[in-house]
Amino acid sequence: MTLPAGTHLGRYEVRSKIGEGGIGEVYLAQDKKLERKVALKILPEEVASNQERMGRFVQEAKAAAQLNHPNIAHVYEIDEADGRHFIAMEFIDGETLRECILDGETDLRKLLRYLQQVAEGLA
């Protein structure tokens, strides 16, 4: 389902794919209206057509939108454009925690500080 750069979903223009997870693909996009970078989490069609999985997608977006913490990305909106359902959220540039752990070069103290921040966000 990979979207090519330049694809428009509503007011968002896809720039590049930046990841994928259990419930969809994530793209770096430009919000043309507010002139900012965003992360778009796009739900695959086979998931969007399944009511139960679509319900979880909406529930995830609503739960995340209720959170306001410096260690959690902000959710801007949930929407649908051209038959694609997505969550638009804050884009945070940098290395992922997974990359820090797997590269083996990050010292334990630094990793523990990162994990403390994760725990604070979850709390």
C-alpha positions as CSV (number, residue, x, y, z in Angstrom):
1,M,0.0,0.0,0.0
2,T,3.0,2.3,0.1
3,L,2.0,5.8,-1.0
4,P,4.3,7.7,-3.3
5,A,5.7,11.1,-2.4
6,G,3.4,13.9,-3.6
7,T,0.2,12.0,-2.9
8,H,-2.5,14.3,-1.4
9,L,-4.8,13.2,1.4
10,G,-7.0,16.1,2.2
11,R,-4.8,19.0,3.2
12,Y,-1.7,16.7,3.6
13,E,0.9,16.0,1.0
14,V,2.9,12.8,1.6
15,R,6.7,13.3,1.6
16,S,8.0,9.8,2.5
17,K,7.3,6.6,4.4
18,I,8.9,6.7,7.8
19,G,7.6,3.5,9.4
20,E,5.0,0.8,9.9
21,G,3.5,-1.0,12.7
22,G,0.8,-3.5,13.6
23,I,-2.1,-1.3,12.5
24,G,-0.7,0.7,9.5
25,E,2.0,2.6,7.8
26,V,3.3,6.0,8.9
27,Y,4.3,8.8,6.5
28,L,6.0,12.1,6.8
29,A,3.6,14.7,5.3
30,Q,3.3,18.4,5.0
31,D,0.1,20.1,6.3
32,K,-0.5,22.5,3.5
33,K,-3.0,24.6,5.5
34,L,-0.9,25.1,8.6
35,E,2.5,24.8,6.9
36,R,4.0,22.2,9.3
37,K,5.3,18.6,9.1
38,V,3.1,15.9,10.4
39,A,3.1,12.1,10.8
40,L,0.2,10.4,9.1
41,K,-0.7,7.0,10.4
42,I,-2.7,5.3,7.6
43,L,-5.0,2.4,8.1
44,P,-4.8,-0.3,5.4
45,E,-8.1,-0.9,3.5
46,E,-8.4,-4.5,4.8
47,V,-8.4,-3.1,8.3
48,A,-10.7,-0.1,7.5
49,S,-13.3,-2.5,6.2
50,N,-13.3,-4.6,9.4
51,Q,-15.6,-2.8,11.9
52,E,-13.8,-4.2,15.0
53,R,-10.3,-3.1,13.8
54,M,-11.7,0.2,12.6
55,G,-13.2,0.7,16.1
56,R,-9.7,0.1,17.7
57,F,-8.2,2.6,15.3
58,V,-10.7,5.3,16.3
59,Q,-10.3,4.3,20.0
60,E,-6.5,4.7,19.7
61,A,-6.9,8.1,18.1
62,K,-9.4,9.3,20.7
63,A,-7.3,8.0,23.6
64,A,-4.1,9.6,22.3
65,A,-5.9,12.9,21.6
66,Q,-6.9,13.1,25.3
67,L,-3.2,13.0,26.4
68,N,-1.1,16.1,26.8
69,H,2.4,15.3,27.9
70,P,5.8,16.4,26.5
71,N,6.8,12.7,26.0
72,I,3.8,11.8,23.9
73,A,3.2,13.0,20.3
74,H,0.1,15.2,20.0
75,V,-2.8,13.9,17.8
76,Y,-4.1,16.6,15.6
77,E,-7.0,14.8,13.9
78,I,-8.5,11.6,12.6
79,D,-10.0,11.8,9.1
80,E,-10.6,10.0,5.9
81,A,-9.7,11.2,2.4
82,D,-9.9,9.3,-0.9
83,G,-11.1,6.2,0.9
84,R,-8.0,6.2,3.2
85,H,-8.5,6.5,7.0
86,F,-5.7,8.2,8.9
87,I,-4.5,9.9,12.1
88,A,-2.6,13.1,11.7
89,M,-0.1,13.6,14.5
90,E,2.9,15.6,15.6
91,F,6.0,14.7,13.7
92,I,9.1,14.3,16.0
93,D,12.3,14.1,14.1
94,G,15.1,11.9,15.4
95,E,16.2,8.4,16.2
96,T,13.6,6.0,17.6
97,L,14.0,4.3,21.0
98,R,14.2,1.0,19.1
99,E,17.1,2.3,17.0
100,C,18.9,3.5,20.2
101,I,18.6,0.1,21.8
102,L,19.5,-1.9,18.7
103,D,22.6,0.1,17.7
104,G,24.3,-1.0,20.9
105,E,26.2,2.2,21.2
106,T,23.9,4.1,23.6
107,D,25.1,3.7,27.2
108,L,22.9,2.2,29.8
109,R,22.4,5.4,31.8
110,K,21.1,7.2,28.7
111,L,18.7,4.3,27.8
112,L,17.4,4.3,31.4
113,R,16.7,8.1,31.2
114,Y,14.8,7.4,27.9
115,L,12.8,4.6,29.6
116,Q,12.0,6.9,32.5
117,Q,10.6,9.4,30.1
118,V,8.4,6.7,28.5
119,A,7.2,5.7,31.9
120,E,6.3,9.3,32.8
121,G,4.3,9.6,29.5
122,L,2.5,6.4,30.3
123,A,1.7,7.4,33.8
